[in-house]
């Protein structure tokens, strides 16, 4: 009897998995994408909802996802992906860059370290120390306060 029960459970699980795949396929046909980290669905046309990488990632997951993802990329791929990510965060979410020592980061506030786009991580711009990053080659990318309240209230 327990053999029959296991067979039924296995069949039921296979059926449920197939139904889940059909639902995911239907959602994709309706123009929705799932975040590769948390699974939340967003309209694919909403450029502010998902970072346009090979694996879609929503804003709420970017901070944890990017360090792991960037380790898997070679230098050139990483630079291109980081530039796209920074541009997406700045244009769609109002993130800004600040010098590293200027801003102690609050754990509740979205932040990440990014290459300085002004000096392209060199620390030198026009023959002298870069004013955007103070010669460090990296800056903090931070979300505005109102965006943080929105993230934590939803």
N, C-alpha and C positions, 0 to 999 in steps of 0.2 A: 504494500500500500504506500509506503514512503517513497518507493521508486516512481510510482504514478504521480505523487505529489511533486517530486523534484522535476519530472518531465513537464507537468503542467506549469510549474513556476518558471522553468526555463522557456517554455513556449510563450508564456505571458510576458516575460521580460523581453524576448525577441520582438514580440508584437508591439510592446510599448516603445522600444527603441526605434522600430520602423515608423511608428506614428509620430514620434518626436522628430525624426529626420524629415518626414513629410511636412510637418508644421514649420520647421526651420526653412525648408525649401519654399514653402508658400510665402512666408514672411519676406524672404529674399526677393521673390517675384513681385511683391508689393512695394519693394524699394526700401526695405529695412535691413540694417546690418547689426550684428551683435558685437559688442566689445569682446575682444579675445580674452580679456582678463576676468570680467565680472558677468558677462553674458547679457547685460542690459541691451535691449534693442533700441536703435535710433533710426530716423529717416536717413538714408544714404545721401540725400540731397542737402542735409543740414551740415554744412561745412564746419560749423562751430561745435558740433556734437562729437565728431570722431576725427582724430588725427589721421590723415590720409597715408598710412603706411601699408605695407603688405599685410600686417596683422592689425586690424582696426582696434584702436584703443580710445576710450572715452577720457575726458579730462580728469575724472575722479581717480582713474587708475594710472595716469601718466607718471606720476612721481615715483611709484614703486616699479613700474614697468621699464622705464627708460634705462636705469643703471644696468639691469639684467640684459636688455636688448642691445645696448651699446657695446657690451663686452663681446658680443657675437659678430660684430661688424669689423671689417678691416678699416684702416685709417681713412681712406677716401670715402667709403660708404658711410662711415660714422659721421664725418664732417657734413656730408650732404643731408643725411637724415636729421642730424641735430639742427642744421640751419632751417630745414623745413619745419621741424617741431617748434623751434623758437619763433619762427614767423607765424605759424598757426596760433601759438599761445598769445602772441602779441596782438595779432589782427582780430582774432575771434574771441579772446577772453580778457583783453585789456592788460595783460601782463606787461611789466616794465623791467628794465635792467637797473641794478644798483651795484655799486662797488662792494666787494666782499666785506671789507672791514666796516662799512657804514651801517650794515643792517644785521643785527643778531636775529636769527630766524626763530620765529615762534612755531612750535610744532603744529598748531592749528592752521597756519597760513601756508598755502601752496607755495613751494619754492623749489628751485633746483639750480645747480651750478651749470653754466653754459659757457662756451667759448665766446670771447669778446668778438662781436661782429665788426667792430670798427677797425681793430688791428689784426683781425683774423688769427687770434691767439698768439701773436708774436710779442705783444707787450710794448711794441714800438710802433709809432704812427708818425709819418713825416719826419723821421730822423730823431724823434725824442720820445720819451716815455708817454704811452697812451693815457690820455686823460679819462677815458671811460672806465678803464680797469686798473689804473695806477701802475701799469707795467706788469701786472700779474698774468694777463692773457685770458682771465676768466672773470665772470660776473655772476651775481645772483639774478635769477629770473623770478619775479614774484608776482602774485596775483593781487589785484586791488582788494581792499577790505570788504567792499560790498559783495564781491564775488565769493569771498570766504563765507560770509554770512549765508549766502544763497546755497553754497555747497553743503553746509552743515544743517540747514533747515529743511533740505529736501530728503 
